Amino acid sequence: MEWSPQQRSIICAPKVSLKIEAGPGSGKTRTITERIIHFIEEEYYVSSQILALTFSVKANLELKRRLFTRLESLCASIEIKTFHSLAFKLLREHTPHYRSLKICDQPKIQARICEGAIAPFRHLPLFPKEFQTPESALWHAGFFKRKHILRLLDPKDVSWEKILTHAIQQHFHDHGYALFDDLCVDALRLLQEDRDIQKQYHQRWAALFVDEFQDLNPLQFEFLKALCGPETILTVVGDTDQAIFGWRGGDANLLSDFTLHFPNVQSKALSQNFRCPQNIVSVANHLIQKNTDRSIKN
């Protein structure tokens, strides 16, 4: 199979952690797929020691398809999840009450339960206007979890946002439901509060791979950090120019500043575009360079 020099340097890199900053059409998913296969073929790890995470369900299905095409039945023992599906798996294995909870994704039910949670607080002084209606309260509570997870977990934080976010989550649990963002919050809590369980997963998944890293939010990033032990080999790939979920709490700077949190990670680049003619690439790069906040890809 033909690989570009950049791709080969990543795929064939030995057991080292990598941060890969990629450009459009540079073969991000192909490269991370081939690196997983390389780890198995070189017997660095058996397939059951590998965890691959994606931001979206679509990317998750594509990664599964590519790995199954190459590995066939061996692919079944690789854990390939979205962050939320992995969190739900951990919670159902280790948190008894989560085994009976359903994910609430129906707006009418969400609004009714949320109204019951915030109504007792609405008459109090300084009640935040962002939480006045159930729809607005659900949005802001979700954003608070995704963007400000450290404040949510900080016992010293007594802000209205934290109080109401906790109240909403508890009210949903009392009614037999969980909200989507609760999954990563509670899975993170599980790993932080039970070090034996955390150690179990550190030993189980020795190699972690993350695609679409540019769209991760701080909640998912803290969850990822909790999944990584001192010996974990971590490979992440993303394109900060394709980050599109800032409005939901996504933070492309998590990729740009990745080595501040994981100082032993090596940085690599995927810059060759295999999808578009050079004139289109040149025009796109000229426009993208107007973004003064972007990181420079080598």
Secondary structure by P-SEA (a helix, b strand, c coil): ccccaaaaaaaacccbbbbbbcccccaaaaaaaaaaaaaaaacccccccbbbbbccaaaaaaaaaaaaaaccccccccccccaaaaaaaaaaacccccccccccccaaaaaaaaaaaacccccccccccccccaaaaaaaaaaaaacccccccccccccaaaaaaaaaaaaaaaacccccaaaaaaaaaaaaacaaaaaaaaaaccbbbbcccccccaaaaaaaaaacccccbbbbbbbcccccccccccccccccccccccccbbbbbbcccccccaaaaaaaaaaaaccccccccc
